[in-house]
Amino acid sequence: MNSVDRLLLGTLRLVHRWQFGLKLRWHASAQGRLAYLESTARQKGPTLVILHGLGASKDQWGPAILGMARHHRCVFVDLPGHGQSLYESRAGFGPLALLAELEGLLETVVEGPFVLVGSSLGGCVAGLYAAKYPQRVSHLVLLAPAGLGPAVLGPALQASLQGQGTVFGYRTVEEMKRFWSLVFKEPPQVRGRLAQAMAASGRSRFAAVQRVIEDFRREGLDVLLERLPQIASRTLVIWGRHDQVFLPAALENLLQQLPDARGQVIEDSGHVPYLERGGEVAAAITGFISTFCAGEAGSCSK
């Protein structure tokens, strides 16, 4: 990615951080350095720790979810090997390895029970953390989480894992548009210099994305599924009605395996409902964590 592309995307990130009162922080980890955004406003009530999906970053949640930092203390984390996080580990890039790297950050940055939110790969890591540390997570929000086994994979992802092309990650504008047609119900129309800059960004992280996929397969595509009985926290599962990555039909089975869970389907959205219907997703999360205010110590007054 050249200097012009870096400047363009960097400026967009800085504008959003300023708009929503987010500051860049760093945490020295066992295998590198993890980057995260933290809301500057010290709100009462629960802390939200928010984990993105494969190939994304802490800055790519869209205005509705980033805007939750205006009313809650939010911590948006770059998963190891993503965004600005620096990560070199022989342990690999699978969800269990990512979990091990995140444990120190969460222990340092968040005190007491907190709300853990994760999408796709981040949803898998969030679920693994909640299963391992049930006393730390009061509320868990999973957006179409990975790790539920091969049966929930959409046709394109099934074919990709069988060696029939790559669907996750992109290196060119054309590949980016194909990827967007998979994860969005209605892909955004981005052209010109911005499209080229975004494709260049994808190209710079393409190898890392493929490494995550390969290591995920090695750890097991059902790595979260087998640990669901260990999750004790109240859980909200959100799925886009038209998700082509992980089939929405998986929602009902997932809810049956969690002790205290509810589900919500977001209409007119695909695998990234927080971008396509961000207001609805933010409202669902806000309504869900209001039970924290009603049932936990402390106040959530605004």
Contacts in CASP RR format, 6 or more apart in sequence:
PFRMAT RR
TARGET T0000
AUTHOR 0000-0000-0000
METHOD contacts of the structure
MODEL  1
MNSVDRLLLGTLRLVHRWQFGLKLRWHASAQGRLAYLESTARQKGPTLVI
LHGLGASKDQWGPAILGMARHHRCVFVDLPGHGQSLYESRAGFGPLALLA
ELEGLLETVVEGPFVLVGSSLGGCVAGLYAAKYPQRVSHLVLLAPAGLGP
AVLGPALQASLQGQGTVFGYRTVEEMKRFWSLVFKEPPQVRGRLAQAMAA
SGRSRFAAVQRVIEDFRREGLDVLLERLPQIASRTLVIWGRHDQVFLPAA
LENLLQQLPDARGQVIEDSGHVPYLERGGEVAAAITGFISTFCAGEAGSC
SK
1 197 0 8 1.000
1 200 0 8 1.000
1 201 0 8 1.000
1 203 0 8 1.000
1 204 0 8 1.000
2 200 0 8 1.000
4 193 0 8 1.000
4 197 0 8 1.000
5 196 0 8 1.000
5 197 0 8 1.000
5 200 0 8 1.000
5 201 0 8 1.000
8 193 0 8 1.000
8 194 0 8 1.000
8 197 0 8 1.000
9 197 0 8 1.000
9 198 0 8 1.000
9 201 0 8 1.000
13 59 0 8 1.000
16 22 0 8 1.000
16 59 0 8 1.000
16 62 0 8 1.000
16 63 0 8 1.000
16 66 0 8 1.000
17 23 0 8 1.000
17 24 0 8 1.000
17 37 0 8 1.000
17 59 0 8 1.000
19 63 0 8 1.000
19 66 0 8 1.000
20 39 0 8 1.000
20 63 0 8 1.000
20 66 0 8 1.000
20 67 0 8 1.000
20 69 0 8 1.000
20 70 0 8 1.000
21 39 0 8 1.000
21 40 0 8 1.000
21 41 0 8 1.000
21 69 0 8 1.000
21 70 0 8 1.000
22 37 0 8 1.000
22 38 0 8 1.000
22 39 0 8 1.000
22 40 0 8 1.000
22 66 0 8 1.000
22 69 0 8 1.000
22 74 0 8 1.000
22 76 0 8 1.000
23 37 0 8 1.000
23 38 0 8 1.000
23 39 0 8 1.000
23 40 0 8 1.000
24 35 0 8 1.000
24 36 0 8 1.000
24 37 0 8 1.000
24 84 0 8 1.000
25 35 0 8 1.000
25 36 0 8 1.000
25 37 0 8 1.000
25 38 0 8 1.000
25 109 0 8 1.000
26 33 0 8 1.000
26 34 0 8 1.000
26 35 0 8 1.000
26 36 0 8 1.000
27 33 0 8 1.000
27 34 0 8 1.000
27 36 0 8 1.000
27 104 0 8 1.000
27 105 0 8 1.000
27 108 0 8 1.000
27 109 0 8 1.000
29 80 0 8 1.000
29 87 0 8 1.000
29 101 0 8 1.000
29 104 0 8 1.000
29 105 0 8 1.000
30 100 0 8 1.000
30 101 0 8 1.000
31 80 0 8 1.000
31 87 0 8 1.000
31 88 0 8 1.000
31 89 0 8 1.000
31 91 0 8 1.000
31 101 0 8 1.000
32 80 0 8 1.000
32 85 0 8 1.000
32 86 0 8 1.000
32 87 0 8 1.000
32 88 0 8 1.000
33 85 0 8 1.000
33 86 0 8 1.000
34 77 0 8 1.000
34 78 0 8 1.000
34 80 0 8 1.000
34 85 0 8 1.000
34 86 0 8 1.000
34 87 0 8 1.000
34 101 0 8 1.000
34 102 0 8 1.000
34 105 0 8 1.000
35 58 0 8 1.000
35 77 0 8 1.000
35 78 0 8 1.000
35 83 0 8 1.000
35 84 0 8 1.000
35 85 0 8 1.000
36 58 0 8 1.000
36 75 0 8 1.000
36 76 0 8 1.000
36 77 0 8 1.000
36 78 0 8 1.000
36 105 0 8 1.000
36 109 0 8 1.000
37 58 0 8 1.000
37 59 0 8 1.000
37 69 0 8 1.000
37 74 0 8 1.000
37 75 0 8 1.000
37 76 0 8 1.000
38 73 0 8 1.000
38 74 0 8 1.000
38 75 0 8 1.000
38 76 0 8 1.000
38 109 0 8 1.000
39 69 0 8 1.000
39 70 0 8 1.000
39 72 0 8 1.000
39 73 0 8 1.000
39 74 0 8 1.000
39 75 0 8 1.000
41 69 0 8 1.000
41 70 0 8 1.000
41 73 0 8 1.000
42 73 0 8 1.000
43 71 0 8 1.000
43 72 0 8 1.000
43 73 0 8 1.000
43 302 0 8 1.000
44 298 0 8 1.000
44 299 0 8 1.000
44 300 0 8 1.000
44 301 0 8 1.000
45 72 0 8 1.000
45 73 0 8 1.000
45 292 0 8 1.000
45 293 0 8 1.000
45 298 0 8 1.000
45 299 0 8 1.000
45 300 0 8 1.000
46 72 0 8 1.000
46 73 0 8 1.000
46 113 0 8 1.000
46 114 0 8 1.000
46 115 0 8 1.000
46 138 0 8 1.000
46 139 0 8 1.000
46 289 0 8 1.000
46 292 0 8 1.000
46 293 0 8 1.000
46 296 0 8 1.000
46 300 0 8 1.000
47 72 0 8 1.000
47 73 0 8 1.000
47 74 0 8 1.000
47 75 0 8 1.000
47 110 0 8 1.000
47 114 0 8 1.000
47 115 0 8 1.000
48 68 0 8 1.000
48 72 0 8 1.000
48 73 0 8 1.000
48 74 0 8 1.000
48 75 0 8 1.000
48 114 0 8 1.000
48 115 0 8 1.000
48 116 0 8 1.000
48 117 0 8 1.000
48 285 0 8 1.000
48 289 0 8 1.000
49 74 0 8 1.000
49 75 0 8 1.000
49 77 0 8 1.000
49 106 0 8 1.000
49 109 0 8 1.000
49 110 0 8 1.000
49 114 0 8 1.000
49 115 0 8 1.000
49 116 0 8 1.000
49 117 0 8 1.000
50 58 0 8 1.000
50 61 0 8 1.000
50 65 0 8 1.000
50 74 0 8 1.000
50 75 0 8 1.000
50 76 0 8 1.000
50 77 0 8 1.000
50 117 0 8 1.000
50 118 0 8 1.000
51 77 0 8 1.000
51 79 0 8 1.000
51 102 0 8 1.000
51 116 0 8 1.000
51 117 0 8 1.000
51 118 0 8 1.000
51 119 0 8 1.000
51 122 0 8 1.000
51 123 0 8 1.000
51 125 0 8 1.000
51 126 0 8 1.000
52 58 0 8 1.000
52 60 0 8 1.000
52 61 0 8 1.000
52 76 0 8 1.000
52 77 0 8 1.000
52 78 0 8 1.000
52 79 0 8 1.000
52 82 0 8 1.000
52 118 0 8 1.000
52 119 0 8 1.000
52 121 0 8 1.000
52 122 0 8 1.000
53 79 0 8 1.000
53 118 0 8 1.000
53 119 0 8 1.000
53 120 0 8 1.000
53 121 0 8 1.000
53 122 0 8 1.000
53 123 0 8 1.000
54 120 0 8 1.000
54 121 0 8 1.000
54 146 0 8 1.000
54 168 0 8 1.000
54 209 0 8 1.000
54 212 0 8 1.000
54 213 0 8 1.000
55 82 0 8 1.000
55 121 0 8 1.000
55 168 0 8 1.000
55 169 0 8 1.000
55 202 0 8 1.000
55 205 0 8 1.000
55 208 0 8 1.000
55 209 0 8 1.000
55 212 0 8 1.000
56 82 0 8 1.000
56 119 0 8 1.000
57 78 0 8 1.000
57 82 0 8 1.000
57 83 0 8 1.000
57 84 0 8 1.000
58 76 0 8 1.000
58 77 0 8 1.000
58 78 0 8 1.000
58 83 0 8 1.000
58 84 0 8 1.000
59 66 0 8 1.000
59 76 0 8 1.000
59 83 0 8 1.000
61 76 0 8 1.000
61 274 0 8 1.000
61 275 0 8 1.000
62 274 0 8 1.000
62 275 0 8 1.000
62 278 0 8 1.000
64 274 0 8 1.000
64 278 0 8 1.000
64 279 0 8 1.000
64 281 0 8 1.000
64 282 0 8 1.000
65 274 0 8 1.000
65 278 0 8 1.000
65 281 0 8 1.000
65 282 0 8 1.000
66 76 0 8 1.000
67 282 0 8 1.000
68 74 0 8 1.000
68 282 0 8 1.000
68 285 0 8 1.000
68 286 0 8 1.000
71 286 0 8 1.000
71 302 0 8 1.000
72 289 0 8 1.000
75 109 0 8 1.000
75 110 0 8 1.000
77 102 0 8 1.000
77 105 0 8 1.000
78 84 0 8 1.000
78 85 0 8 1.000
79 85 0 8 1.000
79 98 0 8 1.000
79 102 0 8 1.000
79 121 0 8 1.000
79 122 0 8 1.000
79 125 0 8 1.000
80 87 0 8 1.000
80 89 0 8 1.000
80 93 0 8 1.000
80 97 0 8 1.000
80 98 0 8 1.000
80 101 0 8 1.000
80 102 0 8 1.000
81 87 0 8 1.000
81 93 0 8 1.000
81 208 0 8 1.000
81 212 0 8 1.000
82 205 0 8 1.000
82 208 0 8 1.000
83 205 0 8 1.000
87 93 0 8 1.000
87 101 0 8 1.000
89 97 0 8 1.000
89 101 0 8 1.000
91 97 0 8 1.000
91 100 0 8 1.000
92 211 0 8 1.000
92 215 0 8 1.000
93 208 0 8 1.000
93 211 0 8 1.000
93 212 0 8 1.000
93 215 0 8 1.000
93 216 0 8 1.000
94 212 0 8 1.000
94 215 0 8 1.000
94 216 0 8 1.000
94 218 0 8 1.000
94 219 0 8 1.000
95 121 0 8 1.000
95 122 0 8 1.000
95 124 0 8 1.000
95 125 0 8 1.000
95 128 0 8 1.000
95 146 0 8 1.000
95 147 0 8 1.000
95 216 0 8 1.000
95 219 0 8 1.000
95 223 0 8 1.000
95 224 0 8 1.000
96 128 0 8 1.000
96 219 0 8 1.000
96 223 0 8 1.000
97 215 0 8 1.000
97 219 0 8 1.000
98 121 0 8 1.000
98 125 0 8 1.000
99 125 0 8 1.000
99 128 0 8 1.000
99 129 0 8 1.000
99 132 0 8 1.000
102 125 0 8 1.000
102 129 0 8 1.000
103 129 0 8 1.000
106 129 0 8 1.000
106 136 0 8 1.000
110 136 0 8 1.000
112 136 0 8 1.000
113 135 0 8 1.000
113 136 0 8 1.000
113 137 0 8 1.000
113 138 0 8 1.000
113 296 0 8 1.000
114 136 0 8 1.000
114 137 0 8 1.000
114 138 0 8 1.000
115 137 0 8 1.000
115 138 0 8 1.000
115 139 0 8 1.000
115 140 0 8 1.000
115 141 0 8 1.000
115 285 0 8 1.000
115 289 0 8 1.000
115 292 0 8 1.000
116 126 0 8 1.000
116 127 0 8 1.000
116 129 0 8 1.000
116 130 0 8 1.000
116 137 0 8 1.000
116 139 0 8 1.000
116 140 0 8 1.000
116 141 0 8 1.000
116 233 0 8 1.000
117 126 0 8 1.000
117 140 0 8 1.000
117 141 0 8 1.000
117 143 0 8 1.000
117 285 0 8 1.000
118 125 0 8 1.000
118 126 0 8 1.000
118 141 0 8 1.000
118 142 0 8 1.000
118 143 0 8 1.000
118 145 0 8 1.000
119 143 0 8 1.000
119 144 0 8 1.000
119 145 0 8 1.000
119 272 0 8 1.000
119 274 0 8 1.000
120 143 0 8 1.000
120 144 0 8 1.000
120 145 0 8 1.000
120 146 0 8 1.000
120 245 0 8 1.000
120 246 0 8 1.000
120 271 0 8 1.000
121 146 0 8 1.000
121 212 0 8 1.000
121 216 0 8 1.000
122 145 0 8 1.000
122 146 0 8 1.000
123 142 0 8 1.000
123 143 0 8 1.000
123 145 0 8 1.000
123 146 0 8 1.000
123 224 0 8 1.000
124 145 0 8 1.000
124 146 0 8 1.000
124 147 0 8 1.000
124 223 0 8 1.000
124 224 0 8 1.000
126 140 0 8 1.000
126 141 0 8 1.000
126 142 0 8 1.000
126 145 0 8 1.000
127 140 0 8 1.000
127 142 0 8 1.000
127 145 0 8 1.000
127 224 0 8 1.000
127 227 0 8 1.000
127 231 0 8 1.000
128 223 0 8 1.000
128 224 0 8 1.000
128 227 0 8 1.000
129 136 0 8 1.000
129 137 0 8 1.000
130 136 0 8 1.000
130 137 0 8 1.000
130 140 0 8 1.000
130 231 0 8 1.000
130 232 0 8 1.000
130 233 0 8 1.000
130 235 0 8 1.000
131 227 0 8 1.000
131 228 0 8 1.000
131 230 0 8 1.000
131 231 0 8 1.000
132 230 0 8 1.000
134 230 0 8 1.000
134 231 0 8 1.000
134 232 0 8 1.000
134 233 0 8 1.000
137 233 0 8 1.000
138 233 0 8 1.000
138 234 0 8 1.000
138 292 0 8 1.000
138 296 0 8 1.000
139 233 0 8 1.000
139 234 0 8 1.000
139 235 0 8 1.000
139 236 0 8 1.000
139 288 0 8 1.000
139 289 0 8 1.000
139 291 0 8 1.000
139 292 0 8 1.000
140 231 0 8 1.000
140 233 0 8 1.000
140 234 0 8 1.000
140 235 0 8 1.000
140 236 0 8 1.000
141 235 0 8 1.000
141 236 0 8 1.000
141 237 0 8 1.000
141 238 0 8 1.000
141 285 0 8 1.000
141 288 0 8 1.000
142 235 0 8 1.000
142 236 0 8 1.000
142 237 0 8 1.000
142 238 0 8 1.000
142 254 0 8 1.000
143 237 0 8 1.000
143 238 0 8 1.000
143 239 0 8 1.000
143 273 0 8 1.000
143 274 0 8 1.000
143 281 0 8 1.000
144 238 0 8 1.000
144 239 0 8 1.000
144 240 0 8 1.000
144 243 0 8 1.000
144 245 0 8 1.000
144 246 0 8 1.000
144 248 0 8 1.000
144 271 0 8 1.000
145 224 0 8 1.000
145 237 0 8 1.000
145 246 0 8 1.000
146 216 0 8 1.000
146 224 0 8 1.000
146 246 0 8 1.000
147 216 0 8 1.000
147 220 0 8 1.000
147 221 0 8 1.000
147 222 0 8 1.000
147 223 0 8 1.000
147 224 0 8 1.000
147 225 0 8 1.000
148 222 0 8 1.000
148 224 0 8 1.000
148 225 0 8 1.000
148 246 0 8 1.000
148 250 0 8 1.000
148 254 0 8 1.000
149 220 0 8 1.000
149 221 0 8 1.000
149 222 0 8 1.000
149 225 0 8 1.000
150 158 0 8 1.000
150 161 0 8 1.000
150 221 0 8 1.000
150 222 0 8 1.000
151 250 0 8 1.000
152 246 0 8 1.000
152 247 0 8 1.000
152 249 0 8 1.000
152 250 0 8 1.000
153 161 0 8 1.000
153 221 0 8 1.000
153 245 0 8 1.000
153 246 0 8 1.000
153 247 0 8 1.000
154 244 0 8 1.000
154 245 0 8 1.000
154 246 0 8 1.000
154 247 0 8 1.000
155 244 0 8 1.000
156 167 0 8 1.000
156 182 0 8 1.000
156 244 0 8 1.000
156 245 0 8 1.000
157 167 0 8 1.000
157 168 0 8 1.000
157 245 0 8 1.000
157 246 0 8 1.000
159 165 0 8 1.000
159 167 0 8 1.000
160 166 0 8 1.000
160 167 0 8 1.000
160 168 0 8 1.000
161 213 0 8 1.000
161 217 0 8 1.000
166 210 0 8 1.000
167 178 0 8 1.000
167 179 0 8 1.000
167 182 0 8 1.000
168 179 0 8 1.000
168 209 0 8 1.000
168 210 0 8 1.000
168 213 0 8 1.000
169 175 0 8 1.000
169 179 0 8 1.000
169 202 0 8 1.000
169 205 0 8 1.000
169 206 0 8 1.000
169 209 0 8 1.000
169 210 0 8 1.000
170 176 0 8 1.000
170 178 0 8 1.000
170 179 0 8 1.000
170 199 0 8 1.000
170 202 0 8 1.000
170 203 0 8 1.000
170 206 0 8 1.000
171 199 0 8 1.000
171 202 0 8 1.000
171 203 0 8 1.000
171 206 0 8 1.000
172 199 0 8 1.000
172 203 0 8 1.000
173 195 0 8 1.000
173 196 0 8 1.000
173 199 0 8 1.000
175 199 0 8 1.000
176 195 0 8 1.000
176 198 0 8 1.000
176 199 0 8 1.000
176 202 0 8 1.000
177 187 0 8 1.000
180 187 0 8 1.000
180 188 0 8 1.000
181 187 0 8 1.000
182 244 0 8 1.000
182 245 0 8 1.000
182 271 0 8 1.000
183 244 0 8 1.000
183 245 0 8 1.000
183 270 0 8 1.000
183 271 0 8 1.000
183 272 0 8 1.000
184 270 0 8 1.000
184 271 0 8 1.000
184 272 0 8 1.000
184 275 0 8 1.000
184 276 0 8 1.000
185 241 0 8 1.000
185 242 0 8 1.000
185 268 0 8 1.000
185 269 0 8 1.000
185 270 0 8 1.000
185 276 0 8 1.000
186 268 0 8 1.000
186 276 0 8 1.000
190 198 0 8 1.000
216 223 0 8 1.000
225 257 0 8 1.000
228 254 0 8 1.000
228 257 0 8 1.000
228 258 0 8 1.000
229 257 0 8 1.000
231 258 0 8 1.000
231 259 0 8 1.000
232 259 0 8 1.000
232 260 0 8 1.000
233 260 0 8 1.000
234 260 0 8 1.000
234 261 0 8 1.000
234 288 0 8 1.000
234 291 0 8 1.000
235 258 0 8 1.000
235 260 0 8 1.000
235 261 0 8 1.000
235 262 0 8 1.000
236 261 0 8 1.000
236 262 0 8 1.000
236 263 0 8 1.000
236 264 0 8 1.000
236 284 0 8 1.000
236 285 0 8 1.000
236 288 0 8 1.000
237 251 0 8 1.000
237 254 0 8 1.000
237 255 0 8 1.000
237 258 0 8 1.000
237 261 0 8 1.000
237 262 0 8 1.000
237 263 0 8 1.000
237 264 0 8 1.000
238 263 0 8 1.000
238 264 0 8 1.000
238 265 0 8 1.000
238 266 0 8 1.000
238 273 0 8 1.000
238 281 0 8 1.000
238 284 0 8 1.000
239 246 0 8 1.000
239 248 0 8 1.000
239 250 0 8 1.000
239 251 0 8 1.000
239 263 0 8 1.000
239 264 0 8 1.000
239 265 0 8 1.000
239 266 0 8 1.000
239 273 0 8 1.000
240 248 0 8 1.000
240 265 0 8 1.000
240 266 0 8 1.000
240 267 0 8 1.000
240 269 0 8 1.000
240 270 0 8 1.000
240 271 0 8 1.000
240 273 0 8 1.000
241 248 0 8 1.000
241 265 0 8 1.000
241 266 0 8 1.000
241 267 0 8 1.000
241 268 0 8 1.000
241 269 0 8 1.000
241 270 0 8 1.000
242 248 0 8 1.000
242 268 0 8 1.000
242 269 0 8 1.000
242 270 0 8 1.000
243 269 0 8 1.000
243 270 0 8 1.000
243 271 0 8 1.000
244 270 0 8 1.000
244 271 0 8 1.000
245 271 0 8 1.000
246 271 0 8 1.000
248 265 0 8 1.000
251 263 0 8 1.000
251 265 0 8 1.000
254 261 0 8 1.000
255 261 0 8 1.000
255 262 0 8 1.000
255 263 0 8 1.000
262 288 0 8 1.000
264 284 0 8 1.000
266 273 0 8 1.000
266 276 0 8 1.000
266 277 0 8 1.000
266 280 0 8 1.000
266 281 0 8 1.000
266 284 0 8 1.000
267 277 0 8 1.000
268 276 0 8 1.000
268 277 0 8 1.000
269 276 0 8 1.000
269 277 0 8 1.000
270 276 0 8 1.000
273 280 0 8 1.000
273 281 0 8 1.000
274 281 0 8 1.000
274 282 0 8 1.000
290 300 0 8 1.000
292 300 0 8 1.000
293 299 0 8 1.000
293 300 0 8 1.000
END
